[in-house]
């Protein structure tokens, strides 16, 4: 059960990360300044959610309180992954 929750949280985190990266690519290409600022704010929100999801997933593995993990390295599903 705990492994299913862990995989589910990683899936949500991965989706948020990719969506945030794709929206970040659109910065500066919007039709107006307001659109660019809105996309940038949504991107930052998604990346913040991603960090929280990865911290929660790390706490599920260690059975401890959520802790800080590097946004550059996450070990998931026994595969080393580097982000950003």
Protein Blocks (a to p, Z undefined) as FASTA:
>chain_A
ZZmmmmmmmmmmmmmmmmmmmmmmmgopafbfklmmmmmmmmmmmmmmmmmmmmmmmmmm
nopacddddfkbcceehiacdeZZ
